Amino acid sequence: MRAIETIKNIWKIEDLRKRILITLLLVLIYRFGTYIVLPGIDPKDLTALGEQTRGGLMALLDMFSGGAFSNASIFALGIMPYISASIVMQLAAIVIPSFQKMQREGESGRKKINQWTRYLTVIVLILQGSAYLVNLNVQLRSAGAAMPTDWWFKVSSTIIMAGGSMFVLWLGERITDKGIGNGISFIILIGIIARLPHSLFEEFTSRVTEKSGGLVMFLFEILFLLLVMAGAILLVQGTRKVVVQYAKRIIGNKQYGGARQYIPLKVNAANVMPIIFAQAIMFIPISLAGFSSKGENSAFMQAFMDNTGFWYNFVFALLIIAFTYFYTAITINPTQMADDLKRNNGFIPGVKPGKATKEFLDEIMSRITLPGAIFLAIVAIMPAFARILGISQGFAQFFGGTSLLILVGVVLDTLQQIESHLLMRHYDGLLKSGRIKGRTGSIAAY
């Protein structure tokens, strides 16, 4: 009955209650918008588009948009263009000195970077909106239907979809300010969860009526899914704590410093970014195959178009390991960490400040990144194993990959915020012992 008591405590806190209700209201608005079809499109003609989004890159885009992509909705482009623009700005801040300078300007610099991110998002939306309409026209023609071809329809539909995505971004920011959790991450989470009931029911029906194993096999799949989720939680929360001691300073009659703290170095500091980068590269063979007839595709190309095949997943896993090291190297700076410790009179016991501290931190990151990268690669290719075992395409996507890591990470972050509100009002936390740890420092799902 502890769960009921926790819910009662949550409802007693007025501020937390309002935040949860506002979050639910904004989520309902978002879900309602995913079913509003573009003007001039007949929903009955979208069968071919729905079939196209059952696998590959289209399935990933449809999942992140909560089904809006396959519905030809005003929210069809979803929040992913903003995520793409944010990733570009992150990389730009590493290699372009002017953006590095803006990062060091504090709050004003952050506002400038956010403004540039929005400008870039609009450009990406216009490009993706035009490409979406071209693909939509092809799918409608294959279904024996057609969409308006005049220039006004194309321009207005692109503007509507771009405006819809910016409205989704606005909803995410309102959830962050007035709701609970990180709004943009929460929007992506809702899009992923929205497909879970249908996929679960489809797999259950398939196991009971068509496939072998029946109900027992379905229950085994659910148990296996829970084990994979537990492993993903370990990956997201895994940290290596480095002890840091701060020197004592006596000013007047008071003593300052002398405290012992920890630097939490994450086992998976790159989060889902290596999977996103690796997937982008693995979709290149599929894109190249689209420019040639099926007969012209070589055995090499065919091998990399089969996402359940050995070579596809082997190369995919190697790319993830490589990108994990790359992204960790550009985001975690041991030199800066060592300088910050020295500036604040901190040191690692048994290690000299300065260069020795930098080498010590770099060595630790190298050691913990390898198992984290291998575990991340295993999680990423887990849906392929699920497909080989006979699990349907829609349900297999929840057994690993980007969707599972985002789902686990965002849920942990949201529960951590709820627990913080409870503890501030002197209520018990969500767990009997210990506290929930989220993805420290994460600002979005990616």
N, C-alpha and C positions, 0 to 999 in steps of 0.2 A: 504493500500500500504506500510505499515511499514515493512512487511516481505520482499518485493522486495528491499527496501532501505537497510535493514540489510544484505541481500545477497550481494548487491553491496559493502557495507563496508567491508564485509569479503573478497571479491575478491580483494579489493584494497590493503590489507595488504599482502605483498609478502611472509613473513615468514609463515603466517597462510595459505595462498593459497597453498604453497608448501607442508606443512604438511598434508593438506586435500587430495591433489592429491596423495601423497605418501601412505597415509592410504588407499585410494581407490584402488591403484595399488596392494598393498599387500593383501587386501581383495579379489580382483579378482584372485590372484594367489592361495589363500586358497580355494576359491570356485571352481576353476578349478581342484584342487587336489582332492576334495571330489568325483569327478566323474571318477577318474582313478582307475580302478578295478585291484585287485591283479593279477599278471601274473598266468595263468593257470586256472582262474575262468571265466566261461561264464556268462555275465550279464543277459542272458535270463533265467538262472536257479535260480535267486535270489528271485523268487516270494514268496516262503515260508519264507525266511528271512524277507522280507518286511511285511508279515502278522504278524510275531512274534514281530515286533517293533511297533505294533499299540497300545499296552497297557503295563502297569506295568513298571518294571525296564528297560526293553529293549527300551521302548518308551522314557524314560528319557535320556538314553545313546545316542539314535539316535538323539534326539533333541539337546543335547549339542555338538554333533559332526557335526551338520548341515546336517544330512542325510547320512554322510559317513559310518556310522555303517551298515545301511541297504543296502548300495551300495557295500559292501565288498571292500571299497576303501583303498588306501595306507594310508589315514588319518583316518581309521576306529576307532582307539582307541582315537582319538581326544586329547584334552588338559586335560581331567579329571584325568589321572594318575598323572600329575604334581600337580593338585589341591589336590588330595588325599595325595601325598607326602608332600605338603606344610602344610596340616592340621596336619599330623603326626609330622612334625618338630615343629609346633606351640605348640602342646601338650608336645613334648619332652622338649622344652625350659622352660616349667613350672615345670616339675618334675625331670629333670636331671640336676644336678649342673654344669656339664661341658658345656652344651648348654646355661645355664643361664649366665655363665661367658663369653661365646662368644657374647651373646647379649649385654653385658655391654662394649665390646671392641670397639664399634662404627662401623665405616665403614669396618675395617678389619674383625671384627666379623661377620658382615652382609654378607660379601663375602664368608667367610667360611661356614656359614649356607646355603647360596645359592648353594655352591658347593656340600654340603652334600645332599641337596634337589634334585639336579640333579642326583646324584648317586642313591638315593632311587627311583627316577622316572624311571630310566633305569631298575631297578629290578622289579618294578611294571609293566612296559611295557612288559617285557619278560614273566611274569606270566600271565598277561591279554591277551597277544598275543597268547600264547599257548591255553588258555581257549577259546578265540574267534575262533580259527581254529577248535577246537573240536565241538563247537556249530554250526559253519558254515557247517561242514561235516554232522551233524545230519539234519540240515535244507535242505541241498542239496539232501540227501537221501530221505527225505520225499517228495521232489518234483520230484523224479524219476531220479535225476542226481547224479553225484559224482565228487569229486575233487581228484587231485593226492594225493596218500597216502605215497609216498616215503619220507624218512627222509630229503632229500635235499629241497623238497618243503616246509616242515614244518619249517625247520631252516631258509631258505631264506625268507619266508613270514613273520615269526616273526621278523626277522631283518628289513625287509622293513617297516612293520607297526611301529616298534619302532623308526626307522629313520624318518618315516613320522611324528610321534607325536613330536619328537625333532625338526623337521623342523618347525612344527606349533608353537612350543614354541619360536623358533628363530624369526619367523614372528611376534609373539606377542611382543617380546622384541624390534624389529625394529620399530614397531608401537609406542611403548612407547618412544623410543629415538628420532625418526625422524618424527613421525606422530602426531596424536591428540588422547588424551585419554589414558587410561590404556590398553596396547595392549592385555594382556591375557583376561581381562574382555571383551574387544571389540570382540575378536575371539569367545568367548562364546555367546555374544550378536548376532553376525552375524549368528551363528548356530541356535539360537532360532528364529530369524526373518525370516530365510530362509524357515521355514515351515509355516509361517503365511499366505502367499498368497494362497497356496494350501489348507490349512485348511479352510480359509475364503471362497474360491470358492466352496469347497466341502459342507460346511454348507449351503451356499446360494442355491446351486443346490438341496440339500436335502430338504430344506424348501419349495422351489418353486414346486418341482415335487413329493415328497414323503410324507413329514410330514405335519401336520396341521398347520395353522397359516399363511403360505405364507410369502410374503414380509413384512407384518406388524410385524410378530413375529421375523423375521430376524433383522429388524431395532430396535426392542425392545432389542434383544440380544446385538447389537452393543452399544446401550445406556447403558445397564447394564455393559458391559465390560469397558466402559469409567468411570463409577462410581467406579468400583472395582479398576481401575488404579489410580483414584484420592485418594481412600483410601490407596492404597499402597504407594503413594507419601507422604501422611501424616505420614504414619508409618516410612518410610525411613528418612524423614526430621525432625521428631518430636524430640525436645530437651528441656531440663529443664536447664535454665541458672542460675548458682549460682554466685552471686556477689562476687568478690574478690577485696579487697583494699590492695594496697602496701604502706608500710610505707615510709615517706619522709626522705631523707638523704641529708644533706648539706655538700658538699665537696668544700672547698674554697669559691668562690662566686657563685657556681652553685648548683642548687637543683636537686636531682635525685629521681625517684620514685614518689609516691603519686598518681599514676594513678589508675583508677577503671576499672577492666576488668571482664570477665565472664568465668566460666568453663562450657562448653556445655556438659551436661550429656545426652546421647542419650536415648530415650525411648526404642529403639530396638538396644541395643549395640551389640547383638549377630549376627545381620544381618540374613543370611539364614542358619547359621550353625545348629540351633536346628532342622530345617526341614530335613537337610541332615542326621543328627544323627538319628532322629526319623524314617525316611524312611528306613535307613539301618536295624533298628530293626524290622520294620513292614514287611520287605521282608523275614524274617526268616521263618515264617509259610509257605510261598510260596516255599521256598527252601526245607524245610522238606517234603512238600507234593510231591515234585518232586522225592523223594526216595521211595514213596509208590504208590500203585495203587489207582485209584479214589475211589474204593469201600472201601478202608481202611481208608480214611480221615474222621475223626469224625466231628460232627456238630460244635464243637468248632473250629476245623481247617478250616472248610468251611466258618465260620463267619468271620475269619480274612483273608480269601483269597478274599473276596468281598469288593473291595475298594469303593463301593458306599453304603455299609451297615452301620447300626447304630454303631455296636460295633467296627468295624474297625476304623471309623472316630472318635469315642469317645475316644478310647485308643490312637489313633494317636494325637489328640488334647492334651490329658493329657501329653503324652511324650514330645510334643513340649514345653508346659509350663514348665515342669521339666527341660528340656535341656536348655531352655532360662535362667533360674535361674543359672544352673550349669555353662554355658559358660560365662555368665555375671560375675559370681563370680571369675572365673579364669582369665578373661581378664581385669577387672576393679579392681584396687587395691586401696581402700580408704586410707590405711595406707601410701602407697607410695605417693599418692597425697597430703596428709596432711604434710608429711615430706618435700616434694618439696616446698610447700607453705611456711612452716616455714623457710626453708633454704634460700628462696628468699625474706624474709621479707614481705610475703603476709599473709593476714588473711581474714576470712569471717566475715563481720560486725555482732557483737552480739554473736560470737562464739569464745571461747578461742582456741588458737593454740594448736596443738598436738593431744592428745587423743580425746578431745571434737570435734575437726574438723573432725577427722576420723569417729566418731560415727554419726556426722551430715551428712556427705557425704554418709555413709553406709545406713542411714535411708532413705535419698532421693532416692538412687538407688533402695532400696527395694520397695518403694512406686510407682515409675514410671515403674519398671520392670513388675509388675503384669498386668496393662492394656496393656503394650506393648506385653507381652507374650500371653494374651488372643486374642488381635487383630491379632498377628502373626498366632495363631492357626486357627482363623476364615479364614484368607487369605489362609492358607495351605489346608483347607478342602473345599474351595470354588469350585474347579473343581468337587468334588463329587456332590454338589448341582446342578452344571451345567449339569452333566450327568443325574441326576434324572429328571431334567426339559426337557430332550430330546435333549440336545446339543450333537453333535458328539464328539467322543473321542479326535480326533485331535484338534478341536477348543476349547474343554473344558479345555485343558491344559493351555490356555492363560488366564483363569479366576482366577488364583491364583497359589499358590505353589512357588517352587524355581524359575521357569522360569519367572514368573511375577515380583518377587522382583529383580532378576538379571537384567531384562530388564529395569525396572524403575530406579534402582540405577546406572547402567552404562550410560544410556541416560542422567541422571542428571549430572553425573561427566563430561561427554564429553561436554555437553552444558555449564557447568561452565568454562571449559578450554577455549572454544571459546569466551565466554563472557569476560574472563580475558584478552585475546588478544585484543578484541575490546576496552575495557576500558583503557588499557595501551596506545593505540594510540588515546585516547580522542574521541572515537566514543561512541554512545549510546549503552547501553546493549541490551540484547534480550527481556527484558520486559520493559513496560512503567514505572513501578514503582517497586522499590526493585531490588534485585539481586537473581540469581539462586543459590541455595545451594546444593552442592553435598554431598556425604557420606564422611564427614571429616575423613581423616586418613585411608581410605580404600585403600588397595594395590592390591586387586584383587576382582573378582566377588563374591567370597565366603565370 
